[in-house]
Amino acid sequence: MRVAFVPADTGGCMYYRCWVPGQHLRRRGHDVSFVRHTNDLAFQRADVAIFQRQCSPFALGIARDVRKRGAVVLHEFDDNFHEMPASNPSAPFFAGTSIARTLEHFCVESHGLLVSTPDLATEYSRFNQRTYVCYNAIDDRQAERFVRPLKSGAKREGQVRIGYAGSDTHAGDFAMILPALCRLMITRPKVRLVFIGANQRNLIPERFWGQTEFLGGTGSAADLPFDDPRADATTERRLGSVSYYDVVQAADFDIGIAPIAPVTFNRCKSYLKVMEYGMLGIPAVATRYGPYLQYQAEAKEPVVRLVDSPDAWEQVLQEMVDDAEMRVTLAGANHAYVHRAHLMSRRVRAWEDTLLAATACRDTAA
């Protein structure tokens, strides 16, 4: 099958929702392109065009042309753009704006929607009844890079490093547990908060700044090789999401945290964060809600520590800080779970089945 991915950007969404599945579809014999230009011949050749998180009238016009030619058009996204919290910097761009209306037209006029979670599929079924769920997954090649023995004890002498790798879209989620973290830094002076992505130190009282570090944003390559047919180490190193793995690994997180507020936007999110921590051998503490509750339930064994309320964060993190063996056990279990269930080689069949199903029913699409 000839498949054209049409990414909206060069960041993490492009990596997980286009690049990784696209490379694995290639290995299964499909002709996969990553389209950069509106006059790309891939549009003319494609059996299926996957427009990733597109919301411009110009892109919608291209999609209409592709569909008119007889190709299948799928609209892919992995966020609920109609339920963004006010703390999300992108919220003003989607709250009843022309951008939101164009995104809705994309949803209605596509042969189907390709999303990352069941809850997201349910929320957007009002725009298109034909929704396909393909979970985010870790690229096998990257998982192989981070197979290493897990050791007891802190990774840096005299510290227990609690890491938060998150963008500024999660400021509200982090603020929810900030009082617990401040109390923890008082009772456990060896705790050091380490931030990657957004500088959450700005939310922390100045007297705690000496126990914090900001290691910079994640960024993306300026000129990604969308049309590069290779899937080798040279290509992978140019992707911003791959360098992100290296930054997190070098930060020496002893504990990774993943707080989310109990709102619809977060309920529709994927459990990617604890999956990434698992791949890197970092024990994780997450909110007992939505995607993280699903992740733990499907594992059928303890792979992350789940926290019920903001106040419980302090107690659970105290236990994790004080018990190095617990950290190693939890990290090992999650690492094994990722390799057992969450590599793209184990998920790519769902992407392939989606392409086949969408092609089979194109004539009856809305």
PLY file of the C-alpha trace (Angstrom):
ply
format ascii 1.0
element vertex 366
property float x
property float y
property float z
element edge 365
property int vertex1
property int vertex2
end_header
0.00 0.00 0.00
1.22 3.54 -0.79
0.90 5.73 2.34
1.63 9.45 2.59
1.99 10.98 6.06
1.42 14.75 6.10
2.90 16.03 9.40
1.83 19.34 10.90
5.22 20.02 12.49
8.55 18.43 13.34
8.03 17.78 17.05
7.03 14.88 19.24
3.61 14.42 17.63
5.19 14.02 14.21
7.69 11.54 15.65
5.24 9.26 17.46
2.26 9.61 15.12
4.03 9.65 11.75
7.72 8.77 11.81
7.74 5.72 14.09
4.68 3.96 12.63
5.80 4.95 9.13
9.20 3.30 9.53
7.62 0.09 10.80
5.05 0.08 8.01
7.97 0.29 5.59
9.51 -2.78 7.17
6.23 -4.60 6.52
6.52 -3.81 2.82
4.43 -0.65 2.45
5.54 2.34 0.36
5.63 5.17 2.91
6.31 8.86 2.23
6.58 11.85 4.56
5.20 14.79 2.61
6.80 18.21 2.96
5.58 20.12 -0.09
2.11 20.69 -1.48
3.25 19.64 -4.96
4.84 16.43 -3.72
4.23 13.53 -6.12
3.38 11.37 -3.09
-0.06 13.03 -3.06
-0.68 11.74 -6.56
0.54 8.23 -5.80
-0.92 7.63 -2.34
-3.62 5.08 -1.63
-3.97 6.62 1.84
-3.02 10.14 2.96
-2.76 10.66 6.72
-3.06 14.36 7.57
-1.55 14.74 11.02
-3.13 17.43 13.23
-3.94 19.72 10.31
-6.14 22.77 10.85
-5.43 25.22 8.04
-7.85 25.93 5.17
-4.99 25.42 2.71
-4.30 21.89 4.00
-8.03 21.17 3.98
-8.14 22.11 0.32
-5.35 19.65 -0.45
-7.17 16.93 1.48
-10.30 17.56 -0.54
-8.31 17.26 -3.77
-6.69 14.04 -2.61
-10.06 12.59 -1.69
-11.59 13.68 -5.00
-8.83 11.77 -6.76
-10.05 8.61 -5.02
-7.45 8.19 -2.25
-8.42 7.59 1.36
-7.99 10.59 3.65
-7.48 10.05 7.38
-7.20 12.85 9.92
-4.80 11.99 12.74
-4.43 13.76 16.10
-3.70 12.83 19.71
-5.13 15.69 21.77
-8.65 16.86 22.60
-8.61 20.33 21.07
-12.12 21.10 22.32
-11.34 20.56 26.02
-8.05 22.37 26.58
-7.58 23.73 30.13
-7.18 27.48 30.46
-3.61 26.92 31.68
-2.66 25.44 28.29
-0.98 28.18 26.16
-2.67 26.76 23.05
-6.20 27.02 24.46
-6.96 30.52 23.06
-6.18 29.29 19.53
-8.85 26.59 19.65
-11.66 28.01 21.80
-14.38 28.70 19.23
-11.93 30.00 16.62
-11.64 29.53 12.86
-8.78 27.10 13.56
-11.15 24.89 15.54
-13.79 25.08 12.82
-11.27 24.04 10.16
-10.17 21.12 12.33
-13.83 20.10 12.61
-14.21 20.22 8.83
-11.15 17.96 8.57
-12.81 15.51 10.93
-16.15 15.53 9.12
-14.79 15.33 5.60
-12.15 12.63 6.17
-12.87 8.98 5.56
-12.00 8.41 9.21
-10.19 9.68 12.29
-6.97 8.08 13.54
-6.40 8.81 17.25
-4.22 7.59 20.10
-6.73 6.66 22.83
-10.23 5.17 23.17
-11.49 8.19 25.11
-10.33 10.52 22.35
-12.14 8.35 19.81
-15.33 8.55 21.87
-15.10 12.33 22.25
-14.63 12.92 18.52
-17.13 10.38 17.25
-19.64 13.25 17.11
-17.70 14.55 14.10
-17.02 11.22 12.43
-18.38 7.84 13.50
-15.51 6.02 11.84
-12.66 6.34 14.37
-9.58 4.14 14.62
-7.40 3.85 17.73
-3.68 3.27 17.22
-1.73 3.58 20.46
1.54 5.45 20.78
4.49 3.09 21.00
8.26 3.12 21.43
10.45 2.54 18.40
12.27 -0.78 18.86
15.53 0.79 17.69
15.42 3.35 20.47
14.44 0.78 23.09
17.50 -1.23 22.17
19.73 1.78 22.87
18.65 1.98 26.50
18.92 -1.60 27.67
21.23 -1.45 30.68
21.43 -2.94 34.17
19.42 -1.14 36.83
21.44 -0.36 39.93
20.51 0.35 43.53
21.25 3.69 45.11
21.02 7.26 43.88
22.54 8.07 40.50
24.42 11.09 41.84
26.06 11.13 45.23
24.18 13.03 47.90
21.06 13.55 45.77
17.79 11.88 44.93
16.77 13.47 41.66
13.04 13.77 41.00
12.57 14.59 37.34
9.73 16.19 35.43
9.95 16.14 31.64
7.02 18.19 30.41
6.15 21.18 28.24
4.50 24.41 29.33
1.14 22.87 28.38
1.33 20.97 31.69
1.89 23.94 34.02
-1.52 23.39 35.62
-0.79 19.72 36.21
2.54 20.47 37.87
1.09 23.29 40.01
-1.36 20.77 41.45
1.42 18.88 43.26
3.77 21.80 43.95
2.87 22.16 47.67
3.65 18.47 48.21
7.02 18.83 46.46
7.93 21.86 48.54
7.15 20.00 51.77
9.20 17.07 50.49
12.23 19.29 49.87
12.02 20.42 53.49
11.76 16.95 55.03
14.17 15.35 52.51
16.93 17.92 51.88
18.74 15.57 49.47
15.83 15.81 47.03
16.60 17.75 43.87
13.87 18.66 41.37
15.07 18.47 37.77
13.07 19.94 34.88
13.34 19.26 31.17
11.08 20.96 28.65
9.45 23.86 30.47
11.17 25.73 33.30
8.76 24.95 36.12
11.20 26.55 38.58
9.29 29.76 37.90
6.40 28.35 39.93
8.55 27.37 42.90
9.24 29.72 45.85
12.72 31.21 45.54
13.97 29.64 48.75
13.83 26.21 47.07
15.70 27.19 43.92
18.94 25.77 45.28
17.32 22.33 45.16
16.21 22.61 41.55
17.74 22.38 38.08
16.45 23.33 34.65
18.22 21.48 31.86
16.58 23.20 28.92
13.89 22.49 26.39
13.60 19.52 24.09
13.42 21.24 20.72
13.27 19.75 17.24
15.63 19.54 14.31
15.27 22.47 11.93
15.21 20.41 8.76
14.00 16.86 9.26
14.53 14.32 6.47
10.84 13.59 5.81
11.70 12.15 2.41
14.70 10.10 3.51
13.92 6.44 2.75
16.44 5.17 5.27
15.67 4.12 8.84
19.22 4.06 10.12
21.10 5.65 13.01
22.07 8.71 10.98
18.46 9.54 10.22
17.24 8.87 13.76
19.83 11.17 15.34
18.37 14.13 13.47
14.99 13.78 15.15
14.26 16.01 18.13
12.42 13.28 20.02
15.42 10.99 19.85
17.75 13.64 21.29
15.12 14.16 24.00
15.68 10.58 25.15
19.38 11.30 25.51
18.75 14.48 27.47
16.46 12.69 29.94
18.91 9.80 30.28
21.81 12.16 31.00
19.73 14.02 33.62
19.95 10.98 35.92
16.38 10.97 37.17
16.08 8.68 40.20
12.28 9.14 40.03
10.13 10.41 37.17
6.82 12.10 37.93
3.70 12.37 35.75
0.97 14.43 37.45
-2.24 15.18 35.56
-5.34 17.04 36.71
-8.60 15.03 36.49
-10.07 16.86 33.48
-11.39 15.66 30.12
-8.32 16.88 28.23
-6.04 14.68 30.33
-8.46 11.75 30.28
-8.04 11.70 26.51
-4.23 11.81 26.67
-2.03 8.77 26.11
0.21 7.12 28.71
3.33 7.99 26.74
5.14 9.67 29.64
5.29 6.61 31.88
6.14 4.49 28.84
9.16 6.70 28.13
10.23 6.55 31.77
9.93 2.77 31.59
12.08 2.50 28.48
14.78 4.60 30.16
14.71 2.57 33.37
13.27 5.38 35.51
10.72 4.47 38.22
7.56 6.52 37.76
4.93 8.08 40.01
1.73 9.18 38.25
-1.78 10.37 39.00
-4.33 7.57 39.39
-6.50 8.82 36.54
-7.28 8.23 32.91
-4.40 6.90 30.82
-2.14 6.02 33.76
-4.88 4.04 35.46
-5.37 2.13 32.19
-1.62 1.54 31.82
-1.28 0.05 35.29
-4.46 -2.04 34.97
-3.35 -3.60 31.69
0.10 -4.43 33.07
-1.48 -6.76 35.67
1.48 -6.13 38.01
2.91 -3.03 39.73
4.82 -1.05 37.10
4.13 2.54 38.27
3.13 4.07 41.59
-0.30 5.65 41.27
-1.35 8.54 43.51
-4.98 9.29 44.35
-4.80 12.91 45.49
-2.40 15.87 45.58
-1.78 15.29 49.31
-0.79 11.67 48.67
2.07 12.74 46.42
4.22 13.72 49.41
3.78 10.35 51.15
4.45 8.24 48.06
7.48 10.28 47.05
8.87 10.04 50.58
8.67 6.26 50.32
10.37 6.31 46.92
13.13 8.67 48.07
13.86 6.53 51.13
13.77 3.13 49.43
16.30 2.64 46.64
15.42 -1.03 46.23
11.79 -0.12 45.64
12.90 2.23 42.87
14.96 -0.48 41.18
12.14 -3.04 41.41
9.56 -0.64 39.98
11.87 0.55 37.19
12.70 -3.02 36.22
9.05 -4.04 36.06
8.09 -1.09 33.87
11.13 -1.56 31.62
10.11 -5.18 31.03
6.48 -4.18 30.45
7.43 -1.65 27.77
9.43 -4.31 25.93
6.63 -6.82 26.35
3.70 -4.70 25.20
4.59 -1.19 24.04
7.15 -1.43 21.25
5.99 -0.39 17.80
6.79 -3.85 16.44
3.92 -5.06 18.66
1.60 -2.19 17.71
2.21 -1.73 13.99
-0.39 -4.32 13.03
-3.10 -2.00 14.38
-1.87 0.75 12.04
-1.86 -1.67 9.13
-5.34 -2.92 9.97
-6.58 0.68 10.14
-5.26 1.44 6.66
-6.88 -1.70 5.27
-10.21 -1.04 7.01
-10.33 2.60 5.90
-9.57 1.57 2.32
-12.23 -1.14 2.34
-15.00 1.23 3.43
-14.00 4.42 1.60
-17.11 4.40 -0.53
-19.42 4.56 2.47
-17.44 7.15 4.46
-19.22 10.23 5.73
0 1
1 2
2 3
3 4
4 5
5 6
6 7
7 8
8 9
9 10
10 11
11 12
12 13
13 14
14 15
15 16
16 17
17 18
18 19
19 20
20 21
21 22
22 23
23 24
24 25
25 26
26 27
27 28
28 29
29 30
30 31
31 32
32 33
33 34
34 35
35 36
36 37
37 38
38 39
39 40
40 41
41 42
42 43
43 44
44 45
45 46
46 47
47 48
48 49
49 50
50 51
51 52
52 53
53 54
54 55
55 56
56 57
57 58
58 59
59 60
60 61
61 62
62 63
63 64
64 65
65 66
66 67
67 68
68 69
69 70
70 71
71 72
72 73
73 74
74 75
75 76
76 77
77 78
78 79
79 80
80 81
81 82
82 83
83 84
84 85
85 86
86 87
87 88
88 89
89 90
90 91
91 92
92 93
93 94
94 95
95 96
96 97
97 98
98 99
99 100
100 101
101 102
102 103
103 104
104 105
105 106
106 107
107 108
108 109
109 110
110 111
111 112
112 113
113 114
114 115
115 116
116 117
117 118
118 119
119 120
120 121
121 122
122 123
123 124
124 125
125 126
126 127
127 128
128 129
129 130
130 131
131 132
132 133
133 134
134 135
135 136
136 137
137 138
138 139
139 140
140 141
141 142
142 143
143 144
144 145
145 146
146 147
147 148
148 149
149 150
150 151
151 152
152 153
153 154
154 155
155 156
156 157
157 158
158 159
159 160
160 161
161 162
162 163
163 164
164 165
165 166
166 167
167 168
168 169
169 170
170 171
171 172
172 173
173 174
174 175
175 176
176 177
177 178
178 179
179 180
180 181
181 182
182 183
183 184
184 185
185 186
186 187
187 188
188 189
189 190
190 191
191 192
192 193
193 194
194 195
195 196
196 197
197 198
198 199
199 200
200 201
201 202
202 203
203 204
204 205
205 206
206 207
207 208
208 209
209 210
210 211
211 212
212 213
213 214
214 215
215 216
216 217
217 218
218 219
219 220
220 221
221 222
222 223
223 224
224 225
225 226
226 227
227 228
228 229
229 230
230 231
231 232
232 233
233 234
234 235
235 236
236 237
237 238
238 239
239 240
240 241
241 242
242 243
243 244
244 245
245 246
246 247
247 248
248 249
249 250
250 251
251 252
252 253
253 254
254 255
255 256
256 257
257 258
258 259
259 260
260 261
261 262
262 263
263 264
264 265
265 266
266 267
267 268
268 269
269 270
270 271
271 272
272 273
273 274
274 275
275 276
276 277
277 278
278 279
279 280
280 281
281 282
282 283
283 284
284 285
285 286
286 287
287 288
288 289
289 290
290 291
291 292
292 293
293 294
294 295
295 296
296 297
297 298
298 299
299 300
300 301
301 302
302 303
303 304
304 305
305 306
306 307
307 308
308 309
309 310
310 311
311 312
312 313
313 314
314 315
315 316
316 317
317 318
318 319
319 320
320 321
321 322
322 323
323 324
324 325
325 326
326 327
327 328
328 329
329 330
330 331
331 332
332 333
333 334
334 335
335 336
336 337
337 338
338 339
339 340
340 341
341 342
342 343
343 344
344 345
345 346
346 347
347 348
348 349
349 350
350 351
351 352
352 353
353 354
354 355
355 356
356 357
357 358
358 359
359 360
360 361
361 362
362 363
363 364
364 365
